[in-house]
Amino acid sequence: MEIICRIAEQSALQEREYQTQQGTTERFASMGFILQSGGDTLYCEMVQEQARKQGQLSKDFYYKASIAATARAWKDQQGQTHYENRLTLTKMAVL
């Protein structure tokens, strides 16, 4: 989906190590954004190389943001199913 928005907040780049299912160690990079579009406020993440290359963006401009929305189901220790929505920021351009 695409939205026209302003940046309310932008976090610093964060990187963490994790173990893959094959047992190798990888690094995951992310940068969080709180975007305001009309009356909506969204939390999105920019990930991996895109996040590593992204500098600080100005709160003074409007942006056209491309966002990928995904849902994930997971079970807790009691076997109850929970759902999580994730918004990934795939492109950001100044208008």
Rosetta blueprint (number, residue, H / E / L):
1 M L
2 E E
3 I E
4 I E
5 C E
6 R E
7 I E
8 A E
9 E E
10 Q E
11 S L
12 A L
13 L L
14 Q E
15 E E
16 R E
17 E E
18 Y E
19 Q E
20 T L
21 Q L
22 Q L
23 G L
24 T L
25 T E
26 E E
27 R E
28 F E
29 A E
30 S E
31 M E
32 G E
33 F E
34 I E
35 L E
36 Q E
37 S E
38 G L
39 G L
40 D E
41 T E
42 L E
43 Y E
44 C E
45 E E
46 M E
47 V E
48 Q H
49 E H
50 Q H
51 A H
52 R H
53 K H
54 Q L
55 G L
56 Q L
57 L L
58 S L
59 K L
60 D L
61 F L
62 Y L
63 Y E
64 K E
65 A E
66 S E
67 I E
68 A E
69 A E
70 T E
71 A E
72 R E
73 A E
74 W E
75 K E
76 D L
77 Q L
78 Q L
79 G L
80 Q L
81 T E
82 H E
83 Y E
84 E E
85 N E
86 R E
87 L E
88 T E
89 L E
90 T E
91 K E
92 M E
93 A E
94 V E
95 L L
